[in-house]
Amino acid sequence: MKQGFLIPLYNHGSTIYSVTSALALHGLPIIIVDDGSDEATKQALAATLRAFPLATGVRLKKNSGKGAAVMTGLGKAREQGLSHVLQIDADGQHDAGRADFFLAASVQQPEAAICGYPEYDASAPALRTGGRAVSNTWAQIVTLSGKLKDVLCGFRVYPVEKTLAVMGRCVYDRRMGFDPEVLIRLYWAAVPLVYYPVKVRYPQDGISHFHMVRDNIRISCTFTRLFFGMLLRIFPLTLRTIRSRGK
């Protein structure tokens, strides 16, 4: 097993250095995919890459969405011979101190995707936590399973080859709908999803690219498409759920 980190980056020039610095302590490769960021972020990324030799930058010419950035990063990880990568968002909201635990869990369960579910502090906006509950409910519907504790948290370890294989066989959302869709499709493909908590904070000066109306519509469209995908798989999913309850 060869592990590393993957950071999708879009206009988080003020935090990319600190996030990379926290991960660099592990001595593992770090792949940063710049999703067509502004000039200030490009300069911050260049300084970060100079400071941390284990970090590799990949730049998309135009903003293509988080899903496109993550899939580009997974492709780069395969080029570098990495078997598993821990994805962490560039905004500094996730507790990077949990990286050791998640990487160790991946060593113990290499066939699985190791997924974070958020533990919020008082800074979490009610609209965000409420919307997350709706997405998680829909995830349970389209998998016929209660095993997906959270599908929006961007702190997770992907098995590189399995994820590329599963997502390479379908048309998927390349923006905010990607985080839930990739976990649902991994579940459909019988890749185990294992969950552990990670602390998440929303600093007052934090930068969020989540647009409440536009992105909720996009995520709703993603779940609508996945619902019809579930109907095509309803018999094996039902059988799988029945078997899991019997254990």
C-alpha positions as a Markdown table, in Angstrom:
| # | Residue | x | y | z |
|---|---|---|---|---|
| 1 | Met | 0.0 | 0.0 | 0.0 |
| 2 | Lys | 1.2 | 3.5 | -0.9 |
| 3 | Gln | -0.8 | 6.4 | 0.5 |
| 4 | Gly | -0.9 | 10.1 | -0.1 |
| 5 | Phe | -3.2 | 13.1 | 0.1 |
| 6 | Leu | -5.4 | 14.9 | -2.4 |
| 7 | Ile | -6.5 | 18.5 | -2.0 |
| 8 | Pro | -9.0 | 20.0 | -4.5 |
| 9 | Leu | -8.4 | 23.7 | -4.6 |
| 10 | Tyr | -10.5 | 26.6 | -5.8 |
| 11 | Asn | -9.8 | 30.2 | -4.6 |
| 12 | His | -8.6 | 29.2 | -1.2 |
| 13 | Gly | -5.2 | 30.9 | -1.4 |
| 14 | Ser | -5.4 | 32.1 | 2.2 |
| 15 | Thr | -5.6 | 28.5 | 3.6 |
| 16 | Ile | -3.7 | 26.2 | 1.2 |
| 17 | Tyr | -0.3 | 26.7 | 2.8 |
| 18 | Ser | -1.6 | 25.9 | 6.3 |
| 19 | Val | -3.5 | 22.8 | 5.2 |
| 20 | Thr | -0.5 | 21.5 | 3.2 |
| 21 | Ser | 1.8 | 22.2 | 6.1 |
| 22 | Ala | -0.3 | 20.1 | 8.4 |
| 23 | Leu | -0.3 | 17.2 | 6.0 |
| 24 | Ala | 3.4 | 17.5 | 5.1 |
| 25 | Leu | 4.2 | 16.3 | 8.7 |
| 26 | His | 3.2 | 12.8 | 7.5 |
| 27 | Gly | 6.0 | 12.6 | 4.9 |
| 28 | Leu | 3.6 | 11.4 | 2.2 |
| 29 | Pro | 2.9 | 12.7 | -1.3 |
| 30 | Ile | 0.4 | 15.5 | -1.6 |
| 31 | Ile | -1.5 | 16.2 | -4.8 |
| 32 | Ile | -3.1 | 19.6 | -5.1 |
| 33 | Val | -5.5 | 20.1 | -8.0 |
| 34 | Asp | -6.1 | 23.8 | -8.8 |
| 35 | Asp | -9.5 | 24.0 | -10.3 |
| 36 | Gly | -9.0 | 27.2 | -12.3 |
| 37 | Ser | -8.4 | 29.5 | -9.3 |
| 38 | Asp | -7.8 | 33.2 | -9.4 |
| 39 | Glu | -4.3 | 34.8 | -9.6 |
| 40 | Ala | -3.9 | 35.2 | -5.8 |
| 41 | Thr | -4.5 | 31.5 | -5.3 |
| 42 | Lys | -2.2 | 30.6 | -8.1 |
| 43 | Gln | 0.6 | 32.6 | -6.4 |
| 44 | Ala | -0.2 | 31.1 | -3.0 |
| 45 | Leu | -0.1 | 27.6 | -4.5 |
| 46 | Ala | 3.2 | 28.3 | -6.2 |
| 47 | Ala | 4.7 | 29.4 | -2.8 |
| 48 | Thr | 3.2 | 26.2 | -1.2 |
| 49 | Leu | 4.8 | 23.9 | -3.8 |
| 50 | Arg | 8.2 | 25.6 | -3.3 |
| 51 | Ala | 8.0 | 25.1 | 0.4 |
| 52 | Phe | 6.9 | 21.4 | 0.4 |
| 53 | Pro | 8.9 | 19.2 | -2.0 |
| 54 | Leu | 6.4 | 16.3 | -1.6 |
| 55 | Ala | 3.6 | 18.4 | -2.9 |
| 56 | Thr | 2.7 | 18.2 | -6.6 |
| 57 | Gly | 0.4 | 20.7 | -8.3 |
| 58 | Val | -2.0 | 20.0 | -11.1 |
| 59 | Arg | -3.8 | 22.9 | -12.8 |
| 60 | Leu | -7.1 | 22.8 | -14.6 |
| 61 | Lys | -7.3 | 25.6 | -17.2 |
| 62 | Lys | -10.8 | 26.6 | -16.2 |
| 63 | Asn | -13.1 | 26.0 | -13.2 |
| 64 | Ser | -14.6 | 22.5 | -13.8 |
| 65 | Gly | -16.0 | 21.6 | -10.4 |
| 66 | Lys | -14.9 | 19.7 | -7.4 |
| 67 | Gly | -15.7 | 16.3 | -9.0 |
| 68 | Ala | -13.6 | 17.1 | -11.9 |
| 69 | Ala | -10.7 | 18.2 | -9.6 |
| 70 | Val | -11.0 | 15.0 | -7.5 |
| 71 | Met | -11.0 | 12.7 | -10.5 |
| 72 | Thr | -8.1 | 14.5 | -12.0 |
| 73 | Gly | -6.3 | 14.1 | -8.7 |
| 74 | Leu | -7.1 | 10.4 | -8.5 |
| 75 | Gly | -5.7 | 10.0 | -12.0 |
| 76 | Lys | -2.5 | 11.8 | -10.9 |
| 77 | Ala | -2.3 | 9.5 | -7.8 |
| 78 | Arg | -2.4 | 6.5 | -10.1 |
| 79 | Glu | 0.4 | 7.9 | -12.2 |
| 80 | Gln | 2.4 | 8.3 | -9.0 |
| 81 | Gly | 1.7 | 4.7 | -8.0 |
| 82 | Leu | -0.5 | 5.6 | -5.0 |
| 83 | Ser | -3.0 | 3.0 | -3.9 |
| 84 | His | -5.0 | 5.2 | -1.5 |
| 85 | Val | -5.4 | 9.0 | -1.0 |
| 86 | Leu | -7.0 | 10.9 | 1.8 |
| 87 | Gln | -9.0 | 13.8 | 0.3 |
| 88 | Ile | -9.2 | 16.9 | 2.4 |
| 89 | Asp | -10.8 | 20.2 | 1.4 |
| 90 | Ala | -8.6 | 23.2 | 1.0 |
| 91 | Asp | -10.6 | 25.6 | 3.2 |
| 92 | Gly | -9.2 | 24.4 | 6.5 |
| 93 | Gln | -12.6 | 23.3 | 8.0 |
| 94 | His | -11.5 | 19.7 | 8.6 |
| 95 | Asp | -9.4 | 18.6 | 11.6 |
| 96 | Ala | -6.2 | 17.6 | 9.8 |
| 97 | Gly | -5.1 | 15.9 | 13.0 |
| 98 | Arg | -7.4 | 13.0 | 12.2 |
| 99 | Ala | -5.3 | 12.1 | 9.1 |
| 100 | Asp | -3.2 | 9.6 | 11.0 |
| 101 | Phe | -6.2 | 7.7 | 12.3 |
| 102 | Phe | -7.9 | 7.6 | 8.8 |
| 103 | Leu | -4.7 | 6.5 | 7.1 |
| 104 | Ala | -4.2 | 3.7 | 9.7 |
| 105 | Ala | -7.9 | 2.6 | 9.3 |
| 106 | Ser | -7.2 | 2.4 | 5.5 |
| 107 | Val | -4.2 | 0.1 | 6.1 |
| 108 | Gln | -6.5 | -2.2 | 8.2 |
| 109 | Gln | -9.3 | -2.1 | 5.6 |
| 110 | Pro | -7.6 | -1.5 | 2.2 |
| 111 | Glu | -10.7 | -2.6 | 0.3 |
| 112 | Ala | -12.8 | 0.1 | 1.9 |
| 113 | Ala | -13.4 | 3.8 | 1.4 |
| 114 | Ile | -12.8 | 5.4 | 4.8 |
| 115 | Cys | -15.3 | 8.2 | 5.2 |
| 116 | Gly | -15.6 | 11.0 | 7.7 |
| 117 | Tyr | -18.9 | 12.1 | 9.3 |
| 118 | Pro | -18.8 | 15.6 | 10.7 |
| 119 | Glu | -18.8 | 16.6 | 14.4 |
| 120 | Tyr | -19.8 | 20.2 | 14.3 |
| 121 | Asp | -19.0 | 23.0 | 16.8 |
| 122 | Ala | -21.3 | 26.0 | 17.4 |
| 123 | Ser | -20.1 | 27.7 | 14.2 |
| 124 | Ala | -22.0 | 25.4 | 11.9 |
| 125 | Pro | -24.8 | 27.2 | 10.0 |
| 126 | Ala | -28.2 | 25.7 | 10.6 |
| 127 | Leu | -29.0 | 25.8 | 6.8 |
| 128 | Arg | -25.9 | 23.7 | 6.0 |
| 129 | Thr | -26.6 | 21.1 | 8.7 |
| 130 | Gly | -30.3 | 20.9 | 7.7 |
| 131 | Gly | -29.4 | 20.5 | 4.0 |
| 132 | Arg | -26.9 | 17.8 | 4.9 |
| 133 | Ala | -29.7 | 15.8 | 6.7 |
| 134 | Val | -31.8 | 15.9 | 3.6 |
| 135 | Ser | -28.9 | 14.6 | 1.4 |
| 136 | Asn | -28.2 | 11.8 | 3.8 |
| 137 | Thr | -31.8 | 10.7 | 3.8 |
| 138 | Trp | -31.8 | 10.6 | 0.0 |
| 139 | Ala | -28.6 | 8.6 | 0.1 |
| 140 | Gln | -30.3 | 6.0 | 2.3 |
| 141 | Ile | -33.2 | 5.9 | -0.2 |
| 142 | Val | -31.1 | 5.3 | -3.3 |
| 143 | Thr | -29.0 | 2.6 | -1.6 |
| 144 | Leu | -31.8 | 1.0 | 0.4 |
| 145 | Ser | -29.4 | 1.1 | 3.3 |
| 146 | Gly | -28.8 | 3.1 | 6.5 |
| 147 | Lys | -25.1 | 2.5 | 6.3 |
| 148 | Leu | -24.2 | 5.8 | 4.7 |
| 149 | Lys | -23.9 | 8.0 | 7.7 |
| 150 | Asp | -22.8 | 11.1 | 5.7 |
| 151 | Val | -22.3 | 11.7 | 2.0 |
| 152 | Leu | -21.2 | 15.4 | 2.0 |
| 153 | Cys | -18.1 | 15.4 | 4.2 |
| 154 | Gly | -15.0 | 15.9 | 2.1 |
| 155 | Phe | -12.7 | 14.1 | 4.4 |
| 156 | Arg | -12.3 | 10.6 | 3.2 |
| 157 | Val | -9.8 | 8.0 | 2.0 |
| 158 | Tyr | -10.4 | 6.6 | -1.5 |
| 159 | Pro | -9.0 | 3.3 | -2.8 |
| 160 | Val | -7.6 | 4.8 | -6.1 |
| 161 | Glu | -8.1 | 2.0 | -8.6 |
| 162 | Lys | -11.6 | 1.0 | -7.5 |
| 163 | Thr | -12.8 | 4.6 | -7.4 |
| 164 | Leu | -11.4 | 5.3 | -10.9 |
| 165 | Ala | -12.9 | 2.1 | -12.2 |
| 166 | Val | -16.4 | 2.7 | -10.7 |
| 167 | Met | -16.6 | 6.3 | -11.8 |
| 168 | Gly | -15.1 | 5.6 | -15.2 |
| 169 | Arg | -18.1 | 3.5 | -16.1 |
| 170 | Cys | -20.7 | 6.2 | -15.6 |
| 171 | Val | -21.7 | 9.8 | -16.2 |
| 172 | Tyr | -21.4 | 11.7 | -12.9 |
| 173 | Asp | -21.8 | 15.1 | -11.5 |
| 174 | Arg | -18.5 | 17.1 | -11.8 |
| 175 | Arg | -19.5 | 19.8 | -9.3 |
| 176 | Met | -21.1 | 19.7 | -5.8 |
| 177 | Gly | -23.1 | 16.6 | -6.5 |
| 178 | Phe | -19.9 | 14.6 | -6.8 |
| 179 | Asp | -19.3 | 14.0 | -3.1 |
| 180 | Pro | -22.6 | 12.1 | -2.5 |
| 181 | Glu | -22.6 | 10.5 | -5.9 |
| 182 | Val | -19.1 | 8.8 | -5.6 |
| 183 | Leu | -20.0 | 7.2 | -2.3 |
| 184 | Ile | -23.3 | 6.0 | -3.5 |
| 185 | Arg | -21.8 | 4.5 | -6.6 |
| 186 | Leu | -19.0 | 2.9 | -4.6 |
| 187 | Tyr | -21.7 | 1.4 | -2.3 |
| 188 | Trp | -23.6 | 0.1 | -5.4 |
| 189 | Ala | -20.3 | -1.5 | -6.6 |
| 190 | Ala | -20.0 | -3.3 | -3.2 |
| 191 | Val | -17.0 | -1.3 | -2.0 |
| 192 | Pro | -17.3 | -1.1 | 1.8 |
| 193 | Leu | -17.8 | 2.3 | 3.3 |
| 194 | Val | -16.5 | 2.7 | 6.8 |
| 195 | Tyr | -17.3 | 5.8 | 8.9 |
| 196 | Tyr | -15.4 | 7.6 | 11.6 |
| 197 | Pro | -15.9 | 11.1 | 13.1 |
| 198 | Val | -14.0 | 14.2 | 12.1 |
| 199 | Lys | -14.4 | 17.6 | 13.7 |
| 200 | Val | -15.6 | 20.3 | 11.3 |
| 201 | Arg | -15.6 | 24.1 | 12.0 |
| 202 | Tyr | -16.9 | 27.1 | 10.1 |
| 203 | Pro | -14.6 | 30.1 | 10.8 |
| 204 | Gln | -16.2 | 33.5 | 10.5 |
| 205 | Asp | -13.7 | 34.6 | 7.8 |
| 206 | Gly | -14.0 | 31.2 | 6.0 |
| 207 | Ile | -14.6 | 31.1 | 2.2 |
| 208 | Ser | -17.4 | 28.8 | 1.0 |
| 209 | His | -18.2 | 28.2 | -2.6 |
| 210 | Phe | -21.4 | 26.5 | -1.8 |
| 211 | His | -24.3 | 28.4 | -3.4 |
| 212 | Met | -27.5 | 27.6 | -1.5 |
| 213 | Val | -30.0 | 27.7 | -4.4 |
| 214 | Arg | -27.8 | 26.7 | -7.3 |
| 215 | Asp | -26.0 | 23.8 | -5.6 |
| 216 | Asn | -29.0 | 22.4 | -3.8 |
| 217 | Ile | -30.7 | 22.3 | -7.2 |
| 218 | Arg | -27.7 | 20.5 | -8.7 |
| 219 | Ile | -27.6 | 18.0 | -5.8 |
| 220 | Ser | -31.3 | 17.4 | -6.1 |
| 221 | Cys | -30.9 | 16.6 | -9.8 |
| 222 | Thr | -28.0 | 14.2 | -8.9 |
| 223 | Phe | -30.2 | 12.4 | -6.5 |
| 224 | Thr | -33.1 | 12.2 | -9.0 |
| 225 | Arg | -30.7 | 10.6 | -11.5 |
| 226 | Leu | -29.4 | 8.2 | -8.8 |
| 227 | Phe | -33.0 | 7.3 | -7.8 |
| 228 | Phe | -33.6 | 5.9 | -11.3 |
| 229 | Gly | -30.2 | 4.2 | -11.1 |
| 230 | Met | -31.4 | 2.6 | -7.9 |
| 231 | Leu | -34.5 | 1.3 | -9.6 |
| 232 | Leu | -32.3 | -0.6 | -12.1 |
| 233 | Arg | -30.5 | -2.2 | -9.1 |
| 234 | Ile | -33.5 | -2.6 | -6.8 |
| 235 | Phe | -33.4 | -6.4 | -6.6 |
| 236 | Pro | -29.7 | -6.9 | -5.8 |
| 237 | Leu | -29.8 | -3.9 | -3.4 |
| 238 | Thr | -32.8 | -5.3 | -1.6 |
| 239 | Leu | -31.2 | -8.8 | -1.3 |
| 240 | Arg | -28.1 | -7.2 | 0.0 |
| 241 | Thr | -30.0 | -5.2 | 2.6 |
| 242 | Ile | -31.9 | -8.3 | 3.8 |
| 243 | Arg | -28.7 | -10.3 | 4.1 |
| 244 | Ser | -27.0 | -7.5 | 6.1 |
| 245 | Arg | -29.8 | -7.4 | 8.5 |
| 246 | Gly | -29.6 | -11.1 | 9.1 |
| 247 | Lys | -26.0 | -10.9 | 10.2 |
